[in-house]
Each structure stands twice: as structure tokens, then as C-alpha cells.
């Protein structure tokens, strides 16, 4: 069965559909929702970027895909993985989802593993829990380590996490994420804690595995240059809302939202003649603030009186969507 993509063309059914997702904490802890009407899609074999400043809601959005929600949070909308709504699942159903349908690679690999257990135990635990015999689980773990570029995978199974560098341990975590052959892989800034060379190696591994296995990849990052290099489409988040989305080339060539243009303008360039980075003035909106109108208005050079009074709807412009009252005007990064 095929469905219609966000740019209006037919495509395969998404492995991930987030539709109108709202997440709100108790009123005494936040003045506005953490997420407000968020919607996005990831299709098989597609890499989709989710970008924005710290505090924009990126990590909360991607963790909701596994049913990992803040304590006391109230939710609305749907988060569908392979057609099933994660927000309505029981604990047993969530465990099965995490074992087979979706896996996550976190920012800090050392926070993902138990330092007192061998890597082999970490990699085979889920397989053995799913009923795979111990010998077959060990063989599968060796295959996965080899696939992510770990030399001597058999010996690596006997080592402890502290015996790996950060880059090598992130490879181990990626191998563990692939153990159940998930249809969707969520990567929450998986290269932030790594040096530039190791970052490139990890990205190459994720890109190759996505192409070989047809896995959908939701890639969360604050690095727009990285997003432009690996993503097919990009969603831009600000203050818990999607403010723009479109194909990567169009987004970077002609942004429709001033916040997207601001992110591009503050990205350092190495090309000859490039202008110096220009920071976005002001600061992001905190959860303690609930300004009327557009949340970006106080930082926006293009803001009009209407922007501080009326929240702009996420509407279609060209092949994408933007939430700006002036999206039909040319916005220069």
C-alpha cells in the first residue's frame, strides 16, 4: 500500500508517523507544552533530519517514538510505528516494539551500557530474551560488530566498555540497535561527543547500513552542515513546534522561515569569501515562558505586530511547509 508524502507525491507507507503530538507537563512545572502539535514522517530507506537549538524539543520528540515520556506528562495526538500507536501501548507491547520495530542510538554511548558487563552480554541480551539460543546469539553479535567495523569481533565480545574508545563504543551501541533488525532507527545526536574524524566514520556506517537494510533513520542534530550532507528531508523545530520542513536542498537554498535562515547564517563556512557567522539575537524561549503569537517573534528581524499576536499555522509553501506569516517572501540566510 502506498500513501501520499508531505510534498504531495505517492510513496511507501511510513515506518514512523507522528501526528499532532502534544506533550505537556503539570502546570506548576511548565507554562507551555514541551511539544505542541508536532507532525513528521519517516519512510523506509529514508534519512530525515530533526534540527534546532538546545531546548527546542528534539530529544523529547524522538524519545516519544519509543514511549519514553517525561514523568507526569500528558500527551495528545499519535505516534505510529509501522501503523501502531506507541502512546496507547502497554509495557509488554512497548518492550516488543523496542526489541523488533524501533531502536535508538543515544548521544553518549557510555550512558547506554553497563560498565560492569562485557560487551557480549550487552549485545546478546535482547536476542536471548527473544528466544534466540545462546550460540546463535553470540554468532549474530559477532556479525553485527563486524558490520560496524569492529576489528576482532570475537575478542571484542569479551571486553568491557572502558576498554573501548568513544568512537568504538558508539559502534558497539549501533550494533546493539541493529540486533533486532528494526524498521526504524532513531539517532539522537550520535556524533556530538566524538572527534571530527570519528564522526565521519559513524555517519558513514549509519548511511551504509540504512542503504543496505532499507531502514528508516530519524537523525536528530543541531549541526545543519551534517544534516545537509546526510538527510533527504529536514524538520526544523523551535519552542516545541515544527516551524519548517522540506527537502534538504530546497531548505538550504531557500528557507521560508526566519529561524531556519538564522540557523544557516550562524553556521561557519570555510569557502573563500564566505561571510562571518551571524548569531541569532536573544535566547530561546524557556518552558517557563508562554509568549503570545509566534514564539520566535522577539528574536526575528522580520517580525510585524501581527507576529506577536497570532500564532502562524504550518502551511504549504512550494514543496514544503512553513509556520511564518511572511513565508511567501524571500528570506535570505
N, C-alpha and C positions, 0 to 999 in steps of 0.2 A: 504494500500500500504506500502511495506517495502523498505527501501533503504539500502545502504552499509555503515557501520560505518567506522571511520578512521583507525581501525585496520584490515579492510578488511572483517568483518563478517556482515551478514544481521542483520537489526534491524528496529524498527519502525521509521516512519518519525520524524525528529527532530521538537521540538517546537521552537527551535532557530537555525538558520544557519547564521553565519557571514562569508562572502566570500570575501577575498581580500579587506577588509575595509581599506581605507586610509583617514586620516583627517589631513589637513594642514591649518595652519594659514597664514595670509598675510606674505610676505617675510620679511617685516620690523619687524615682531614680533617673528619669529622662523626660524632657519636655517635648520631645518629638520622637517619631519612630526611628529605630535603628535602620530599618528598611521600609520603604514606602512605595508600594505598587511596582516592585521590580519584576521585569519580564525579560527572559533571554532564552535562546535555543542553542543546542549543540547537536550536530548531525554526525553520523558515522564517518570516521576518517577526517574530521574537520577540527582545526585548532581555532578556538575562539578566545580572544583576549578580554580580560576584565581589568580596567586600569582606573587609577585615581589616586589622590593623596591618601596618606595615612588617616584613618578615621572616616573614610568615605563609605565604609560598609562592605568592602570587597570580601574580606575574610569571612564575615558573618554570612554573606550570600553563598559562598562556596561551601562552607561547613553545613549549611542547611541541607545541602544535597545528600549528606549522609545522616541527616536527622540530628545533627549536633547543634543544639539551640542553647542560648543563654538561659540560666536559671530564672524561672518565673516569667519567661517571655510568653506573650500572647501572639498568636500567628493568624494570618488570613491569607487567602489565595491558595495556590497549589504549587508543589514541586514534584514533577513527574519524571521518574527514571524508567525508561522502557515502558512508558504508559501507566505506571503505578505511582500513586501519590504518596510520597515519603511522609508527609505530615500526618497521615492517618494510620500509619503502620504501627503495629505492636513491637515490643522489644525483640521478639523472636523473628518477626518479619524484617526488622532493621538489621539484625545480625546476618540473616540470609542475604540481604541486599548488599551489605558491606563485604560479604565473602565472595560474591559472584558477579554482581552487576556494576558496582562502582567502587573505586579505590582512590585514596588521596595521598599525595606527597606533600609533606609539610615543609615549612621554611627551614627549620633547624633539624637535621637528621638525628642529632643526638637526643632530642626530645622525643623521638619516635621509637627508640629502642630501650630495652632494659640493659643497663651496663653490666649486670651480674650474669647475664645469659649469653651463651655462644650464639653467633650469627646463624648457625644451622638450626638451632631451636627456634629462633625468631622467624626464619623463613618457612619452616615446615609446620609450625603450629597450626596455621589456618588450614593447610592441606590435610593434616592428620585429623583435625576436628571435623572436616567434611567427609571423613571416612577413607581417605587415601592411605594404603598400607605404608608403614614406615620406610621401607626400602624404596618404594616408588616416590614417596615424598622427598626423600634425600636426592634421588636422581633428578627429580624435577627442580629442586633448589639449585643443583649444580648447573643445569641447563640455563636457568634464569640468570645466575651470576655470570656465566659465560656470555649470555646475550647482552648484558650491560657492561661488558668489558673488564670484568674482574679476572686477573691472571690467577692461575692455580685455584679454580673454584672449589675443588675438593678440600684443599688446605684452608681456604677461607671460611668454610663451614665450621671449622674447629676454633676459629679465633674469636676474640671478644671485641666489642665495639671500640674500645680505647686503642686497639691495635690497628685501626684504620684512620686514614686522614679524613678530613671533612668531605672532600670530593668522592673518595672511595666509599665512605659510609652512605652518602646520598645515592650512589649507585645501588648499594645494598637495599636501601629503602624503596627505590624504584623497582627493583627485582621483586621485593615482597608485595608491592602494589599490583604487579602483573601476575602474581601467582594464580589468582582465580580467573585469569583471562577476562577482565572486566570490559564491558562495552563502553564505559566512561572512566576517564582518568582526570582527577581534579588536582592541579598543581598550584599550591598556594605559595607564590614567590620562592620556588625551589632553588634558586641560584643566588639569593641575596647574600648568604653568609659565605659564599665561595669566591675565590680569586677569579680574575677575568678568564684565564686560560681554562680553568676547570669549569667555569660557567659555560663556555663554548662547547666543551665535551658533553656536559649534561644535556644541553639543548639539542645537540646532535643525536644523542641517544633517544631522547623523547620523540624527536621528529622522525627518526628511522623506525622506531617501534610503532608509532602511530600509523606510518605508511604501510608497514608490513602486516599489521594486525587489524587495520581498519578501526582502531579505537578512536572515539571522540575525546578531545582534550580541551578542558576548560583551564586556561592558563591565567593566573592572577598575578599581576605585576604592577609596579609603579614606574617601570622603565619603558618609556614609549619607543625607544630605539629597538629594544628587544622585541616588543610587541609587533613592530612594523616588519621585523625580519622573519617571524615565525607564524604569525596569525593570519587566518583567512578573513576573519571579521573581528571587529573590536567594539566592546561596550565601554562607555565612559561613565563613571559614577561620581556623584557629588552629593554629600549630605544625605546618603541613603536612597537616592533616586538615580535611575538611568537618565542621563541628560543628552546622550547622543549615541547612536550606533549606525555603522555602515561598513562596507567592505574596506579593508585596510588601506588600499591605495587611495581611494576617494577620501577617506577620513584624513589622511595625512596631506593630501594635495589641496583639499578644500573643506576644512572643518566648518560646520554650521553653528557650533555653539562657542561662545567666547571662552568658556572654561577649557574646552579642547584646544582652542588656539593658544590659550595661555600656557597649557602644559607643553605644547610644541615649542613655544617661544622660549621657555626656560630650559630646554634641552640643549646641552653643549654640543657644538658642531666642530668637526676637525677639518672641514673643507676650507680651502683658501678663500679668503674674502668673506667668510661667514661672520655674522654679527655676534656680539657677546650675548650670553644668555640673559633674558629679562625675566626676573622673578614675578610671580603673581602677587600683587599687593595684598595686604591684610592677612588674615588667617582663616582656616576652615571653620565652619560652624560646628560648635560642640553640641553634645546631646542635651546640654542644659539650656540651649537656645532654640527657640522656635519662631524665627522671623516670618512675618507675613510675606506673601508673594514669592518671588524666586530667591532661593537660598544663596545664590551666587551674586545677587544684585549689589551688595555692599562692596564687592571686590571688582565689579565689572565696569570697564571704561565706557561701555556702550549702554549702560542702564538708563532707562527712562522712568518717569514717575509710575507708569503702569507696572513696571517690573517689581516695585516694592509693594504692590497691592494685589496682584493677580498671579497665581502660580501658573506658569506656562504648561500646556499639555504636551505630551510627547507625540508629535505629529510627523507625518511623512513629508520628506523633502528629498527629491531625487530618488536615489536607490537606498535611502536610509531614513532614520528617524532622528528628530532633534526636539528638545524641550526649551525653546527660546522664542520670545516674541519677535525677535529680529533675525530669525534663522534664514529667511529668504534673501537677506542682504549678504554681500560678500564680506567674509570675516578673514582678515589676514593674520597669520601667526606672528 
